[in-house]
Amino acid sequence: MRAIELEVLVSGEASGPLLKLRESISFWGGLDPASGKIIDVQHPDEGQCIRDTILLLPGIRGSTAAPGALLECIHAGCGPSALILAESDPTPMVAVLVAQHIGLKAFPVYSLRHAGDMNSFKSGRQVVIRDGWLS
């Protein structure tokens, strides 16, 4: 896998197994914040757990309640190690910035500079994010 430059939305470094979701997700109603598991029965990745992964999302669905649901997940210690979006979205940034503000362990958030780079990844591979680069 070649290194891919990311746009930094909330800075930080991370490593772990990559979890690439096949479809967009709603954090509110699609994710169990107490476990980090995807509970949306219509989502193709139902049952997967985002905890301690480098979570790669094609997009986010949902309402203004989504940051609160993600914040609950962070509070429970079930959030990802990092979040990478195919396209920039303020939803996870709000949750992460609030988490940082109230002293919770948050995670970095990035977006792909080129949405087509999403096709370069497969779930399960160990990846590292450092200095805005994913390798």
VEXDREN-2710 file (C-alpha; in Angstrom, 1 decimal):
% VEXDREN-2710
k/r/px/py/pz
1/MET/0.0/0.0/0.0
2/ARG/1.3/3.4/-0.9
3/ALA/1.3/6.2/1.6
4/ILE/-1.7/8.6/1.2
5/GLU/-1.7/12.2/2.3
6/LEU/-4.7/13.2/4.5
7/GLU/-6.3/16.5/5.3
8/VAL/-6.0/17.1/9.0
9/LEU/-9.3/18.1/10.6
10/VAL/-8.4/17.3/14.2
11/SER/-4.6/16.6/14.6
12/GLY/-3.0/13.6/16.2
13/GLU/-1.3/10.3/15.4
14/ALA/-2.8/6.8/15.6
15/SER/-2.2/3.2/14.6
16/GLY/-4.3/0.1/14.5
17/PRO/-6.4/-2.1/12.3
18/LEU/-8.2/-0.4/9.5
19/LEU/-12.0/-0.8/9.4
20/LYS/-13.4/0.4/6.1
21/LEU/-17.1/0.7/6.1
22/ARG/-18.9/-0.1/2.9
23/GLU/-21.6/2.5/3.4
24/SER/-22.2/5.7/5.2
25/ILE/-23.3/5.3/8.8
26/SER/-25.5/7.2/11.3
27/PHE/-23.8/7.4/14.7
28/TRP/-27.2/8.1/16.2
29/GLY/-29.2/4.9/16.0
30/GLY/-26.6/3.1/13.9
31/LEU/-24.0/2.6/16.6
32/ASP/-24.2/1.3/20.1
33/PRO/-22.2/3.9/22.1
34/ALA/-21.7/1.5/25.0
35/SER/-19.9/-1.1/22.9
36/GLY/-18.8/0.7/19.7
37/LYS/-20.7/-2.0/17.6
38/ILE/-22.6/-1.1/14.5
39/ILE/-26.2/-2.0/15.3
40/ASP/-28.0/-0.7/12.2
41/VAL/-29.6/-4.0/10.9
42/GLN/-29.6/-2.6/7.3
43/HIS/-25.9/-1.6/7.3
44/PRO/-23.7/-4.1/5.5
45/ASP/-21.1/-3.9/8.3
46/GLU/-23.6/-4.6/11.1
47/GLY/-21.9/-6.3/14.0
48/GLN/-18.5/-4.7/13.3
49/CYS/-16.9/-2.9/16.2
50/ILE/-15.2/0.5/15.7
51/ARG/-13.4/0.5/19.0
52/ASP/-9.6/1.0/18.6
53/THR/-9.8/0.9/14.8
54/ILE/-8.7/3.4/12.2
55/LEU/-12.2/3.9/10.9
56/LEU/-12.6/4.8/7.3
57/LEU/-16.0/6.1/6.3
58/PRO/-17.5/6.9/2.9
59/GLY/-19.8/9.4/4.6
60/ILE/-22.0/10.1/7.6
61/ARG/-25.8/10.0/7.6
62/GLY/-28.0/11.4/10.2
63/SER/-29.1/14.4/12.2
64/THR/-27.7/16.9/14.6
65/ALA/-27.9/14.2/17.3
66/ALA/-25.0/12.3/15.7
67/PRO/-22.2/14.2/17.5
68/GLY/-23.9/13.5/20.8
69/ALA/-24.0/9.8/20.0
70/LEU/-20.4/9.7/19.0
71/LEU/-19.5/11.7/22.2
72/GLU/-21.2/9.0/24.2
73/CYS/-19.1/6.4/22.4
74/ILE/-15.9/8.4/23.3
75/HIS/-17.1/8.7/26.9
76/ALA/-17.6/4.9/27.1
77/GLY/-14.0/4.3/25.8
78/CYS/-15.4/2.6/22.7
79/GLY/-14.4/5.1/20.0
80/PRO/-12.0/4.5/17.2
81/SER/-8.2/5.3/17.4
82/ALA/-8.7/7.7/14.4
83/LEU/-11.4/8.6/11.9
84/ILE/-10.9/9.1/8.2
85/LEU/-13.7/10.5/6.1
86/ALA/-13.9/10.3/2.3
87/GLU/-15.2/13.9/2.4
88/SER/-14.9/16.4/5.2
89/ASP/-17.8/16.6/7.6
90/PRO/-18.2/18.6/10.8
91/THR/-20.2/15.9/12.7
92/PRO/-17.3/13.9/14.1
93/MET/-15.2/17.0/14.6
94/VAL/-17.8/18.5/17.0
95/ALA/-17.8/15.3/19.1
96/VAL/-14.0/15.1/19.2
97/LEU/-13.6/18.8/20.1
98/VAL/-16.2/18.6/22.8
99/ALA/-14.5/15.5/24.2
100/GLN/-11.2/17.3/24.3
101/HIS/-12.8/20.3/26.0
102/ILE/-14.2/18.2/28.8
103/GLY/-11.1/16.1/29.3
104/LEU/-12.0/12.9/27.5
105/LYS/-9.5/10.9/25.5
106/ALA/-10.4/11.9/21.9
107/PHE/-9.0/10.8/18.6
108/PRO/-7.7/12.5/15.5
109/VAL/-10.0/13.1/12.5
110/TYR/-8.9/13.3/8.9
111/SER/-10.4/13.4/5.4
112/LEU/-9.0/11.9/2.2
113/ARG/-7.6/14.5/-0.2
114/HIS/-9.0/12.4/-3.0
115/ALA/-12.2/10.4/-2.4
116/GLY/-10.9/7.9/-5.0
117/ASP/-8.2/6.9/-2.5
118/MET/-10.9/5.0/-0.6
119/ASN/-10.5/2.2/-3.1
120/SER/-6.9/1.7/-2.0
121/PHE/-7.8/0.2/1.3
122/LYS/-9.1/-3.1/2.7
123/SER/-10.3/-3.8/6.3
124/GLY/-8.0/-5.6/8.7
125/ARG/-4.7/-4.2/7.5
126/GLN/-2.5/-2.5/10.2
127/VAL/-2.0/1.1/9.4
128/VAL/-0.3/4.1/10.9
129/ILE/-1.2/7.8/10.7
130/ARG/1.7/10.2/11.3
131/ASP/2.3/13.8/10.2
132/GLY/-0.8/13.7/8.0
133/TRP/0.1/10.6/6.1
134/LEU/-1.6/7.2/6.2
135/SER/0.6/4.2/5.6
END
